Amino acid sequence: MPFFTATDGTEIAYHLRGESEPLVVLPGGPMRASAYLGDLGGLAAHRQLVLLDLRGTGNSAVPADPATYRCDHLVDDVEVLRAHMGLAHMDVLGHSAGGSLAMLYAARYPERVSRLALVTANPWALGMPATAEDRLAAARLREGEPWFAEAFPAYQASLAGAGEFDPVFAPFFYGRWDGAAKEHDARGDDEFNDEAAGIYGSEGAYDPPATRSALSRLAAPVLVLAGELDVAPGPELAHRTADVFPNAEVAVEPGAGHHPWLDDAEWFVRRVVTFLDGGAPGGPNLGNG
């Protein structure tokens, strides 16, 4: 797999899937190896996915200074990747926590971003985290699921600070709790860097007023894609995120959770490709939410 050397000497890995025009993909977690993204439901058939392993995750080296796990410092790695690939500008997709990294990159290097896709992106960089009330309201949409009675109290306790993350409420993050979702969730233990995740959004990582101001002038088109059933961020927060940008559209994938390419790959790929190719959404499954 290819590597590049960051400004502090850390060796950073990235993975190429598919051909055609490159799409730089910033993973979430925070600090989960990019392997969990797969080929984004078949998106690699339309774009060359450049899947970045953030420092200390996947095949990338552990940095000498753990402070460089902070989200604002990771922007430097994204810019070195761009230069390493010889791209004057690039399309960028950020998933989940990677959405905040993508927003910080676009705020600092707006001229380098051609199009920006924010997929179930947590807008921490904008100072707009999902509230516990938002999350619980979305969780209650799953009341008819067979696992709900056991999962909801544990999720509620976790959000109230009375419990840690419990695998029992993992189904809330998927539109369908099927075999593919269970396998995807089970890989998490091996793909996360827990130390780095704790530093990612630590004090000083975000300056929401400055970021919002910079992004209010971003010329690049922006897609904010939400899952209808996602516990964070949901459609309402996606609309508020889009309001920050001068040229943004919102799409809500029906029945999808936090990993929408797993819930309906065809819908997800068609919608993202339509955006990246500069086309207008059309048809019953491609309209804005």
Helices and strands as residue ranges (DSSP letters): E 3-5, E 11-17, E 22-26, G 34-37, G 40-45, E 48-52, G 66-69, H 71-85, E 90-95, H 97-108, G 110-112, E 113-119, G 124-126, H 132-140, H 148-159, G 167-173, H 179-186, H 188-191, H 194-200, H 208-215, E 222-227, H 235-242, E 248-253, H 260-263, H 265-276
